[in-house]
Amino acid sequence: MSGRTFSGRAIQEGALTEATFAVGTVSLREPDPSELDLVLPSLGLPPAAGARIATLGRSRLLLPISTPSRLSDLSPDQDRLRDACDRLNLLGCYVHTEPTGTGHVAARMFAPSIGVPEDIANANSTACLAAHLSAQGIARVTADMGDSLGSPSTIIATAGHVGGTATISRVLALT
């Protein structure tokens, strides 16, 4: 999140790096039907129950989907999704399967408004989902992401903290 500093830690073991940090307060609300009417067609999805607008910095739509196969079959109209997100001032759309009893989900994050057609690992959106699911008694979320892009990742989040393990394939210098 641009302009913010996070306390956290990172541990490297061989090719894997595990990072953990606190994310702050997440605000949640039910989306207005008109908001869903703008976003869902760009994803090729019918009206859905259980969607939430989650705000941690910039708002995003959390959208449950019935099965992992429906998730993997998604092929959003990126231009239409970007237009909808821009109109609603959303970062993007975090589509996730229904959680198992242990909080495991598969997820995909589409954020064309910020130049990210699909993110391979989105910790902040997973933290938003953890905040939402904590009210349902699910204390920890484990989200598998990046499979559709050939870069599998796992993000683990509890309400207030997020972390994960990744293989670092390249390092970019920030100026």
Backbone hydrogen bonds, N-H to C=O, Kabsch-Sander energy under -0.5 kcal/mol:
donor,donor_aa,acceptor,acceptor_aa,energy
4,R,1,M,-1.5
9,R,20,T,-2.5
11,I,18,E,-2.9
13,E,11,I,-0.5
13,E,16,L,-3.0
16,L,13,E,-2.0
17,T,166,A,-3.0
18,E,11,I,-3.2
19,A,17,T,-0.5
19,A,164,G,-2.0
20,T,9,R,-2.6
21,F,162,V,-2.6
22,A,7,S,-1.4
23,V,160,G,-1.4
24,G,160,G,-0.6
27,S,55,T,-2.3
29,R,53,I,-1.8
35,E,32,D,-1.2
36,L,32,D,-1.6
37,D,33,P,-2.3
38,L,34,S,-1.0
39,V,35,E,-1.7
40,L,36,L,-2.6
42,S,39,V,-1.0
43,L,39,V,-0.8
43,L,40,L,-1.1
44,G,40,L,-0.7
44,G,41,P,-0.7
45,L,40,L,-2.3
52,R,62,L,-2.1
53,I,29,R,-3.2
54,A,52,R,-0.6
54,A,60,R,-2.7
55,T,27,S,-3.1
56,L,54,A,-0.5
56,L,58,R,-0.8
58,R,56,L,-1.1
60,R,54,A,-2.1
61,L,92,G,-2.4
62,L,52,R,-3.5
62,L,60,R,-0.5
63,L,61,L,-0.6
63,L,94,Y,-2.9
65,I,96,H,-2.4
71,L,67,T,-1.9
72,S,68,P,-2.7
73,D,69,S,-1.6
74,L,70,R,-0.5
74,L,71,L,-1.2
77,D,42,S,-3.0
78,Q,76,P,-1.2
81,L,77,D,-2.8
82,R,78,Q,-2.7
83,D,79,D,-2.3
84,A,80,R,-2.3
85,C,81,L,-2.9
86,D,82,R,-2.7
87,R,83,D,-2.3
88,L,84,A,-1.8
89,N,85,C,-0.7
89,N,86,D,-0.7
90,L,85,C,-2.7
91,L,59,S,-4.1
93,C,110,F,-2.8
94,Y,61,L,-3.2
95,V,93,C,-0.8
95,V,108,R,-2.8
96,H,63,L,-2.4
97,T,106,A,-2.4
98,E,65,I,-0.8
100,T,104,H,-1.7
103,G,100,T,-1.9
105,V,142,T,-2.7
107,A,144,D,-2.6
108,R,95,V,-2.6
109,M,119,D,-0.7
110,F,93,C,-2.7
110,F,108,R,-0.5
111,A,109,M,-0.5
111,A,116,V,-2.3
114,I,111,A,-1.6
115,G,112,P,-1.5
116,V,111,A,-2.2
119,D,109,M,-2.6
123,A,121,A,-0.6
126,T,122,N,-1.6
127,A,123,A,-2.4
128,C,124,N,-1.9
129,L,125,S,-2.1
130,A,126,T,-2.3
131,A,127,A,-2.2
132,H,128,C,-2.2
133,L,129,L,-2.9
134,S,130,A,-1.8
135,A,131,A,-0.7
135,A,132,H,-0.8
136,Q,133,L,-1.5
137,G,134,S,-1.4
138,I,133,L,-2.1
139,A,137,G,-0.8
141,V,157,A,-3.4
142,T,103,G,-2.0
143,A,141,V,-0.5
143,A,155,I,-3.3
144,D,105,V,-2.4
144,D,142,T,-0.5
145,M,143,A,-0.5
145,M,153,S,-2.3
149,L,146,G,-1.1
150,G,147,D,-1.6
151,S,146,G,-2.5
153,S,145,M,-2.8
154,T,165,T,-0.8
155,I,143,A,-2.6
156,I,163,G,-3.3
157,A,141,V,-2.9
158,T,161,H,-2.6
159,A,139,A,-0.5
161,H,158,T,-2.0
162,V,21,F,-2.4
163,G,156,I,-2.9
164,G,19,A,-1.7
165,T,154,T,-1.2
166,A,17,T,-2.2
168,I,15,A,-1.0
168,I,166,A,-0.6
169,S,167,T,-0.7
